[in-house]
Amino acid sequence: MARMLAKPGRLRLKLYYDPFARQEAFHSSVKKYRLFGGAAGPGKTKALLWEAIAQALENPGCDTLLLRRTYPELESSLLAYFRRDVPRKLYKRYHEAKHTVTWNNGSTTRFGYCRNESDVYQYQGAEFLFIGLDELTHFTLKQWQFLTSRNRCALPGSFACMAGATNPGNIGHAWVKALWVDKQPPPGFDRPEAYDPNDYEFIRARLDDNPIYARDAAYRKTLEALPEHLRRAFLDGDWNVFAGQYFDIFEIGRHTARAEDIRLEPWTPRWISIDWGFQHPSAVYWHAAAGTPARVVTYREFVQNNLSPRMLAQAIVERCGREPIREVFLSPDAFAHRTAEASVAEQLGDVLLANGLPRPVPADDDRIGGWQWMYQMLERDAWVITDHCAKLIECLPQLVRDERRIEDIRKVEGDDAADAARYGLVAAARFLPDESANAATRMPAIANGPVLQAPRLTNGMPLDQHIARQITATDPTSVAIQSQRLESKARRLAQARHFPRRGGR
């Protein structure tokens, strides 16, 4: 273990921590920013913990920091490993309230979490020789970049560095993959010209790299039984599993908010959207048109399977309280699916109506149009999701384009939340004020381009060629949206102007 245990102060750690080969490669790296992992089970969290300990013991009087996104995750991972594996004689004291270890040489290791986007600012003014983020893809690019400004140490001979440990997937997948796997600055990266790929090293590790789990047939069987995209991520450590990410502009902080920061007045228009399921979860979302200018706020979620229609309706009633819900939009299949008693929609409606809520109406199930509308709402910051909708926030960044139908999203296990939200977003136009609804139909072009003008037409050229010549976007989602707008405008012009048929006939 070249770097970690080469110095006398670290040699004694070998008594308590004997790293696997890939863990040793992680500790031996001399890069400023390291990423360890890929698949599930190679000992990522343990390596991150002992790297912080080694840094603290090697540099007397320094401070180190270990983070998870939420406190329950911190408690069940890094803190659990610390309490179980680190002998009491290695440190002077542990402050339970502050979650801070003071080592015998005066160095400290602080365990923290950043549930909200702004929680990283609690470390403003502090400096840490080493910062480790467990499950790095649970964090946002803005959080990572702010923390790099706290990664410094004035001790002579010290080398400030950071590391992350993670599996593919989750909200930070795209930016983590860009920095360490693709070796390029991701969208939103401050001063991309300053990005130096030589500062970054990815130490890839798989299940087989951990001798303990490599022989655990039961655990491997569990991973192999996961849905395909999760199996590829957790068993194979495949970073391409989310290639073609659909909602590539979705950002925590920009498109999310704390529920307590959202004010809904009694007169605020509110509606509900439901994606029905039994074996698959039913997903329910509450929406409101709030703010000036008005935007859609998705402020509550309920996701659960194995509920009968009446049980689901009762759960919705209990969560509504006295809220004035104007309409309920339900997936169209619920109107066709019947039990011996009645359709799912009828059973739901009976309970809702008896409790003062509207009967459900069929939601618009135009998948391609709905996904594009959601993309546009995110693009113009017209949709915000509160942190009460955890499953939706987790789901959106993991949706990828269908390779056989590029404008659509590939169906995967766990996409029920996105389907339910889509029903609610498509219905939003009827609840927004006229000026907001009209503005939504005059959306600017992708990539901050100008408002689309009517297509410029040339006699004798087919319509699809007219449109293709004026597309300025590059990614498939944006191309599809821009093409649809241009075609719509062109066809309106066609009512007053003749377009030649294909081939000029």
C-alpha positions as CSV (number, residue, x, y, z in Angstrom):
1,M,0.0,0.0,0.0
2,A,2.5,2.5,-1.3
3,R,1.1,5.8,-0.3
4,M,-1.1,4.9,2.6
5,L,1.2,2.8,4.7
6,A,4.6,3.8,3.6
7,K,5.2,6.3,6.4
8,P,5.9,5.2,10.0
9,G,2.8,7.0,11.3
10,R,0.6,4.9,9.1
11,L,2.2,1.5,9.5
12,R,0.2,0.7,12.6
13,L,-3.1,1.1,10.7
14,K,-2.2,-2.2,8.9
15,L,-3.2,-3.9,12.2
16,Y,-6.8,-2.7,11.8
17,Y,-7.3,-2.3,8.1
18,D,-5.8,-4.7,5.5
19,P,-7.0,-3.3,2.1
20,F,-7.9,-5.3,-0.9
21,A,-6.0,-4.8,-4.1
22,R,-8.3,-2.2,-5.6
23,Q,-8.6,-0.4,-2.2
24,E,-4.8,-0.3,-2.2
25,A,-4.8,1.2,-5.7
26,F,-7.2,3.9,-4.4
27,H,-5.0,4.8,-1.5
28,S,-1.8,4.8,-3.6
29,S,-3.2,7.3,-6.1
30,V,-1.5,10.7,-6.0
31,K,-4.2,12.5,-8.0
32,K,-6.0,15.5,-6.5
33,Y,-9.5,14.1,-7.2
34,R,-10.1,10.4,-7.0
35,L,-13.2,8.3,-7.7
36,F,-13.4,4.8,-6.3
37,G,-16.0,2.2,-7.2
38,G,-18.4,1.4,-10.0
39,A,-20.2,-1.8,-8.9
40,A,-21.7,-2.6,-5.5
41,G,-19.7,-4.3,-2.9
42,P,-15.9,-3.6,-3.5
43,G,-15.4,-1.9,-0.2
44,K,-15.8,1.7,-1.2
45,T,-17.1,3.2,2.0
46,K,-14.5,1.4,4.2
47,A,-11.7,2.7,1.9
48,L,-13.0,6.2,2.1
49,L,-13.1,6.1,5.9
50,W,-9.6,4.8,6.3
51,E,-8.2,7.3,3.8
52,A,-9.6,10.1,6.0
53,I,-8.1,8.5,9.1
54,A,-4.7,8.0,7.4
55,Q,-4.6,11.6,6.2
56,A,-5.5,12.8,9.7
57,L,-2.8,10.7,11.4
58,E,-0.1,11.5,8.9
59,N,-0.7,15.3,9.3
60,P,-0.9,16.4,13.0
61,G,-3.3,19.3,13.5
62,C,-5.2,19.0,10.2
63,D,-8.9,18.7,9.6
64,T,-10.7,16.1,7.4
65,L,-14.3,15.8,6.4
66,L,-16.5,12.8,5.4
67,L,-20.0,13.4,3.9
68,R,-23.2,11.6,2.9
69,R,-26.2,13.2,1.4
70,T,-28.6,12.5,4.4
71,Y,-28.1,11.8,8.1
72,P,-29.7,8.3,8.0
73,E,-27.3,7.4,5.2
74,L,-24.4,8.8,7.2
75,E,-25.5,6.9,10.3
76,S,-25.9,3.5,8.5
77,S,-22.6,3.7,6.6
78,L,-19.6,5.9,7.6
79,L,-20.5,6.2,11.2
80,A,-21.4,2.5,11.5
81,Y,-18.0,1.6,10.1
82,F,-16.3,4.0,12.4
83,R,-17.9,2.6,15.5
84,R,-17.4,-1.0,14.5
85,D,-13.9,-0.9,13.0
86,V,-11.8,1.9,14.6
87,P,-10.3,1.0,17.9
88,R,-10.8,3.5,20.8
89,K,-7.1,3.8,21.5
90,L,-6.5,5.5,18.1
91,Y,-8.4,8.6,19.0
92,K,-8.7,11.1,21.9
93,R,-12.4,11.6,21.9
94,Y,-15.6,11.4,19.7
95,H,-18.1,14.3,20.1
96,E,-21.5,12.6,19.5
97,A,-23.5,15.8,18.9
98,K,-21.0,17.3,16.4
99,H,-20.0,13.9,15.0
100,T,-16.4,14.9,15.2
101,V,-13.4,12.6,16.0
102,T,-10.3,14.2,17.6
103,W,-7.3,12.0,17.0
104,N,-4.4,11.7,19.5
105,N,-2.2,14.0,17.4
106,G,-4.8,16.8,17.4
107,S,-6.2,16.2,13.9
108,T,-9.9,15.9,13.4
109,T,-12.3,14.0,11.2
110,R,-15.8,15.4,10.9
111,F,-18.8,13.4,9.7
112,G,-21.4,15.5,8.0
113,Y,-24.3,15.5,5.6
114,C,-25.9,17.8,3.0
115,R,-29.5,17.0,2.7
116,N,-30.4,20.4,1.0
117,E,-28.5,22.0,-1.8
118,S,-27.4,24.9,0.4
119,D,-26.2,22.8,3.3
120,V,-22.7,22.8,1.9
121,Y,-22.4,26.5,3.0
122,Q,-22.2,25.4,6.6
123,Y,-18.5,24.6,5.7
124,Q,-17.8,28.1,4.4
125,G,-14.8,29.5,6.2
126,A,-13.5,26.0,7.1
127,E,-10.6,24.2,5.4
128,F,-10.0,20.5,5.2
129,L,-6.9,18.6,4.1
130,F,-9.1,15.8,2.8
131,I,-12.7,15.7,1.9
132,G,-14.4,12.4,1.1
133,L,-18.0,12.0,-0.3
134,D,-19.6,8.6,0.0
135,E,-22.1,7.8,-2.8
136,L,-20.9,10.9,-4.8
137,T,-23.6,10.6,-7.4
138,H,-26.2,11.6,-4.7
139,F,-24.6,15.0,-4.6
140,T,-24.9,17.8,-7.2
141,L,-22.1,19.4,-9.3
142,K,-22.6,22.7,-7.5
143,Q,-22.1,21.0,-4.1
144,W,-18.9,19.3,-5.3
145,Q,-17.5,22.5,-6.8
146,F,-18.2,24.5,-3.6
147,L,-16.5,21.9,-1.5
148,T,-13.4,22.0,-3.7
149,S,-12.9,25.6,-2.4
150,R,-12.8,24.2,1.2
151,N,-10.1,21.7,0.2
152,R,-6.9,23.4,1.4
153,C,-4.3,23.1,4.2
154,A,-1.4,25.3,5.2
155,L,0.6,22.5,6.9
156,P,4.1,22.2,5.4
157,G,4.4,19.2,3.2
158,S,0.7,18.4,3.1
159,F,-1.3,17.7,-0.1
160,A,-4.9,18.7,-0.1
161,C,-7.1,16.3,-2.0
162,M,-10.6,15.0,-2.4
163,A,-12.2,11.6,-3.2
164,G,-15.6,10.2,-4.0
165,A,-16.9,6.6,-3.8
166,T,-20.0,5.6,-5.7
167,N,-22.1,3.4,-8.0
168,P,-23.4,4.6,-11.4
169,G,-26.8,6.3,-11.3
170,N,-28.8,8.8,-9.3
171,I,-28.9,12.6,-9.7
172,G,-25.2,13.2,-10.1
173,H,-24.5,10.4,-12.6
174,A,-24.0,12.7,-15.6
175,W,-21.5,15.1,-14.0
176,V,-19.5,12.4,-12.2
177,K,-19.3,10.3,-15.4
178,A,-18.1,13.4,-17.3
179,L,-15.3,14.3,-14.9
180,W,-13.9,10.9,-14.2
181,V,-15.0,8.5,-16.9
182,D,-15.2,10.7,-20.0
183,K,-12.5,13.2,-18.8
184,Q,-14.3,16.3,-19.8
185,P,-16.0,19.2,-18.0
186,P,-19.8,18.6,-17.6
187,P,-22.5,21.2,-18.5
188,G,-22.7,23.8,-15.7
189,F,-19.0,23.3,-14.7
190,D,-17.6,26.7,-13.7
191,R,-14.7,27.8,-15.8
192,P,-14.5,24.7,-18.0
193,E,-11.3,26.0,-19.6
194,A,-9.6,25.4,-16.2
195,Y,-10.5,21.7,-16.1
196,D,-7.4,19.5,-16.1
197,P,-8.1,15.8,-16.7
198,N,-4.7,14.9,-15.2
199,D,-6.1,15.9,-11.8
200,Y,-8.7,13.1,-11.9
201,E,-8.3,9.4,-11.6
202,F,-11.0,6.7,-11.6
203,I,-10.2,3.5,-9.7
204,R,-12.7,1.1,-11.1
205,A,-13.8,-1.7,-8.8
206,R,-16.3,-4.5,-9.2
207,L,-17.9,-7.1,-6.9
208,D,-15.1,-9.6,-7.7
209,D,-12.5,-7.2,-6.3
210,N,-13.8,-7.8,-2.8
211,P,-12.8,-11.4,-1.8
212,I,-15.6,-11.5,0.7
213,Y,-18.5,-10.8,-1.7
214,A,-16.8,-12.5,-4.6
215,R,-17.6,-15.8,-2.9
216,D,-21.1,-14.7,-1.7
217,A,-23.4,-16.5,-4.2
218,A,-26.5,-15.2,-2.4
219,Y,-25.5,-11.6,-2.8
220,R,-24.5,-12.0,-6.4
221,K,-27.9,-13.7,-7.1
222,T,-29.6,-10.7,-5.5
223,L,-27.8,-8.3,-7.8
224,E,-28.4,-10.5,-10.9
225,A,-32.2,-10.4,-10.1
226,L,-32.3,-6.6,-10.3
227,P,-34.0,-4.8,-13.2
228,E,-31.6,-4.6,-16.2
229,H,-30.4,-1.0,-15.7
230,L,-29.8,-1.5,-12.0
231,R,-28.1,-4.8,-12.6
232,R,-25.7,-3.3,-15.1
233,A,-25.0,-0.4,-12.7
234,F,-24.6,-2.4,-9.4
235,L,-23.2,-5.7,-10.7
236,D,-21.2,-4.6,-13.7
237,G,-20.4,-1.0,-12.7
238,D,-21.5,0.1,-16.2
239,W,-21.4,3.9,-16.5
240,N,-23.0,3.8,-19.9
241,V,-26.3,2.4,-18.4
242,F,-27.7,6.0,-18.4
243,A,-26.3,7.1,-21.7
244,G,-28.8,9.2,-23.6
245,Q,-30.1,10.8,-20.4
246,Y,-33.4,12.4,-21.3
247,F,-33.8,15.1,-18.7
248,D,-30.1,16.2,-18.9
249,I,-31.0,19.7,-17.8
250,F,-32.5,18.6,-14.5
251,E,-30.7,20.2,-11.5
252,I,-31.2,19.9,-7.8
253,G,-31.6,23.4,-6.4
254,R,-32.7,24.9,-9.7
255,H,-35.7,22.6,-10.2
256,T,-36.3,21.6,-6.6
257,A,-37.1,23.4,-3.4
258,R,-37.8,22.8,0.3
259,A,-41.5,22.3,0.9
260,E,-41.4,24.8,3.7
261,D,-40.2,27.5,1.2
262,I,-43.3,27.1,-1.0
263,R,-46.3,29.2,-0.1
264,L,-49.7,27.9,-1.3
265,E,-52.6,30.2,-0.8
266,P,-56.2,28.8,-0.1
267,W,-57.2,30.0,-3.6
268,T,-54.1,28.4,-5.4
269,P,-55.3,26.1,-8.2
270,R,-54.5,22.5,-7.2
271,W,-54.9,19.2,-9.0
272,I,-53.8,15.5,-8.7
273,S,-52.3,13.1,-11.2
274,I,-52.3,9.3,-10.8
275,D,-50.5,6.5,-12.6
276,W,-52.5,3.4,-11.5
277,G,-50.8,0.1,-10.7
278,F,-51.2,-2.9,-8.4
279,Q,-48.1,-5.1,-8.7
280,H,-46.3,-2.1,-10.0
281,P,-46.6,0.9,-7.7
282,S,-49.4,3.4,-8.0
283,A,-47.9,6.9,-8.1
284,V,-49.8,10.0,-7.1
285,Y,-48.7,13.6,-7.3
286,W,-50.2,16.9,-6.0
287,H,-49.6,20.0,-8.2
288,A,-50.4,23.7,-7.8
289,A,-50.1,26.8,-10.0
290,A,-48.3,29.2,-7.8
291,G,-46.0,32.3,-7.9
292,T,-45.7,35.3,-10.2
293,P,-45.2,34.5,-13.0
294,A,-47.1,31.3,-12.3
295,R,-45.2,28.0,-12.4
296,V,-46.2,24.4,-11.6
297,V,-45.2,23.2,-8.2
298,T,-45.3,19.5,-7.6
299,Y,-45.5,19.4,-3.8
300,R,-46.5,16.0,-2.6
301,E,-46.1,12.4,-3.6
302,F,-47.6,9.0,-2.6
303,V,-46.1,5.9,-4.2
304,Q,-47.1,2.4,-3.1
305,N,-48.0,-1.0,-4.7
306,N,-50.5,-3.7,-3.7
307,L,-53.3,-1.2,-3.0
308,S,-56.9,-1.8,-4.3
309,P,-58.5,1.1,-6.0
310,R,-60.6,1.9,-3.0
311,M,-57.6,1.7,-0.7
312,L,-55.6,4.0,-3.0
313,A,-58.5,6.5,-3.1
314,Q,-58.7,6.5,0.7
315,A,-55.0,7.2,1.0
316,I,-55.4,10.1,-1.3
317,V,-58.3,11.5,0.7
318,E,-56.3,11.3,3.9
319,R,-53.5,13.2,2.4
320,C,-55.7,15.9,0.9
321,G,-57.3,17.0,4.1
322,R,-59.3,20.1,3.3
323,E,-57.4,21.1,0.2
324,P,-59.5,22.4,-2.6
325,I,-58.6,20.0,-5.4
326,R,-60.0,21.0,-8.8
327,E,-59.4,17.9,-10.9
328,V,-58.0,14.4,-10.7
329,F,-56.2,13.0,-13.8
330,L,-55.9,9.2,-13.9
331,S,-54.0,7.0,-16.3
332,P,-56.3,5.9,-19.2
333,D,-55.8,2.2,-18.6
334,A,-57.6,2.5,-15.3
335,F,-60.8,3.3,-17.2
336,A,-60.5,0.2,-19.3
337,H,-59.3,-2.2,-16.5
338,R,-62.3,-3.8,-14.8
339,T,-62.7,-6.1,-11.8
340,A,-65.9,-8.1,-11.1
341,E,-67.3,-5.0,-9.5
342,A,-66.4,-2.0,-11.7
343,S,-63.5,-0.3,-13.5
344,V,-60.6,0.9,-11.4
345,A,-61.6,4.5,-12.3
346,E,-65.1,4.0,-11.1
347,Q,-64.0,2.5,-7.8
348,L,-61.5,5.3,-7.2
349,G,-64.1,7.9,-8.2
350,D,-66.8,6.6,-5.8
351,V,-64.5,7.0,-2.8
352,L,-63.1,10.4,-3.9
353,L,-66.6,11.8,-4.6
354,A,-67.9,10.6,-1.3
355,N,-65.2,12.6,0.4
356,G,-65.7,15.9,-1.6
357,L,-63.1,15.3,-4.3
358,P,-63.7,15.2,-8.0
359,R,-64.1,12.0,-9.9
360,P,-61.0,11.2,-12.0
361,V,-60.9,12.0,-15.7
362,P,-58.6,10.3,-18.2
363,A,-55.1,11.8,-18.4
364,D,-53.5,12.7,-21.8
365,D,-51.3,9.8,-22.5
366,D,-49.3,11.2,-25.4
367,R,-45.9,10.0,-24.2
368,I,-43.6,11.9,-26.6
369,G,-45.5,15.1,-26.4
370,G,-45.7,14.8,-22.6
371,W,-42.0,14.2,-22.2
372,Q,-41.1,17.1,-24.5
373,W,-43.5,19.3,-22.5
374,M,-41.8,18.3,-19.2
375,Y,-38.4,19.1,-20.8
376,Q,-39.6,22.5,-21.9
377,M,-41.0,23.3,-18.4
378,L,-37.7,22.4,-16.8
379,E,-35.8,24.4,-19.4
380,R,-37.7,27.6,-18.7
381,D,-37.8,27.0,-14.9
382,A,-41.6,26.7,-15.0
383,W,-41.7,23.5,-12.9
384,V,-40.4,23.1,-9.4
385,I,-40.5,19.9,-7.3
386,T,-40.4,20.0,-3.5
387,D,-38.2,17.7,-1.4
388,H,-41.4,15.8,-0.3
389,C,-41.3,14.1,-3.8
390,A,-38.1,12.1,-3.2
391,K,-39.0,9.3,-5.7
392,L,-39.7,11.7,-8.5
393,I,-36.5,13.6,-7.9
394,E,-34.5,10.3,-7.9
395,C,-36.3,9.0,-11.0
396,L,-36.0,11.9,-13.4
397,P,-32.2,11.9,-13.9
398,Q,-32.2,8.2,-14.6
399,L,-34.6,8.2,-17.5
400,V,-33.0,7.6,-20.9
401,R,-34.1,7.7,-24.5
402,D,-35.5,4.6,-26.1
403,E,-33.0,3.6,-28.8
404,R,-35.7,2.4,-31.1
405,R,-37.9,5.5,-30.7
406,I,-35.5,8.3,-29.8
407,E,-38.2,10.9,-28.9
408,D,-39.6,8.6,-26.3
409,I,-38.2,7.4,-22.9
410,R,-37.3,3.7,-22.4
411,K,-39.6,2.0,-20.0
412,V,-37.9,0.7,-16.9
413,E,-38.9,-0.5,-13.5
414,G,-39.6,2.4,-11.2
415,D,-40.6,4.9,-13.9
416,D,-44.2,5.1,-12.5
417,A,-43.3,8.4,-10.7
418,A,-42.4,10.0,-14.0
419,D,-45.5,8.8,-15.8
420,A,-47.7,10.2,-13.0
421,A,-45.9,13.5,-13.0
422,R,-46.2,13.7,-16.8
423,Y,-50.0,13.4,-16.6
424,G,-50.0,16.3,-14.1
425,L,-47.7,18.5,-16.2
426,V,-49.6,18.1,-19.4
427,A,-52.8,19.1,-17.6
428,A,-51.1,22.2,-16.1
429,A,-52.0,24.6,-19.0
430,R,-55.7,24.7,-17.9
431,F,-54.8,25.9,-14.4
432,L,-52.1,28.5,-15.3
433,P,-53.2,32.1,-15.8
434,D,-53.8,32.9,-19.5
435,E,-50.6,34.9,-19.8
436,S,-48.5,32.0,-18.3
437,A,-50.2,29.4,-20.5
438,N,-49.7,31.6,-23.6
439,A,-46.0,32.2,-22.7
440,A,-45.5,28.4,-22.4
441,T,-46.5,28.0,-26.1
442,R,-44.0,30.6,-27.1
443,M,-41.0,28.8,-25.6
444,P,-37.5,29.9,-26.6
445,A,-35.4,27.5,-28.6
446,I,-33.1,25.0,-26.8
447,A,-29.7,26.2,-25.7
448,N,-30.9,29.8,-25.0
449,G,-31.6,30.4,-28.7
450,P,-34.0,33.1,-29.9
451,V,-37.7,32.7,-30.0
452,L,-38.5,30.6,-33.1
453,Q,-39.6,32.5,-36.1
454,A,-41.8,31.1,-38.8
455,P,-39.7,28.8,-41.1
456,R,-38.2,30.5,-44.1
457,L,-39.6,28.7,-47.2
458,T,-38.1,28.1,-50.6
459,N,-40.3,27.1,-53.5
460,G,-39.8,23.5,-54.6
461,M,-38.2,22.3,-51.3
462,P,-40.0,19.6,-49.3
463,L,-41.2,20.6,-45.8
464,D,-38.9,18.2,-43.9
465,Q,-35.9,19.8,-45.7
466,H,-37.1,23.3,-44.8
467,I,-37.2,22.3,-41.2
468,A,-33.9,20.3,-41.2
469,R,-32.0,23.3,-42.5
470,Q,-33.2,25.5,-39.6
471,I,-32.5,23.1,-36.7
472,T,-29.8,24.5,-34.4
473,A,-30.0,22.1,-31.5
474,T,-27.7,19.0,-31.3
475,D,-29.0,16.5,-28.7
476,P,-32.0,14.3,-29.8
477,T,-34.5,15.7,-27.3
478,S,-33.8,19.3,-28.2
479,V,-33.8,18.4,-31.9
480,A,-37.2,16.8,-31.6
481,I,-38.7,19.7,-29.7
482,Q,-37.3,22.3,-32.1
483,S,-38.5,20.3,-35.1
484,Q,-42.0,20.0,-33.7
485,R,-42.2,23.7,-33.2
486,L,-41.0,24.6,-36.7
487,E,-43.3,22.0,-38.3
488,S,-46.3,23.4,-36.4
489,K,-45.5,26.9,-37.5
490,A,-44.9,25.9,-41.1
491,R,-48.2,24.0,-41.3
492,R,-50.1,27.0,-40.2
493,L,-48.4,29.0,-42.9
494,A,-49.3,26.2,-45.4
495,Q,-53.0,27.2,-45.0
496,A,-52.2,30.4,-46.9
497,R,-49.2,29.1,-49.0
498,H,-48.8,26.0,-51.1
499,F,-46.0,23.5,-50.3
500,P,-44.8,21.3,-53.1
501,R,-45.2,17.6,-52.5
502,R,-42.2,15.4,-51.7
503,G,-40.1,15.0,-54.8
504,G,-41.4,18.2,-56.3
505,R,-44.5,16.6,-57.9
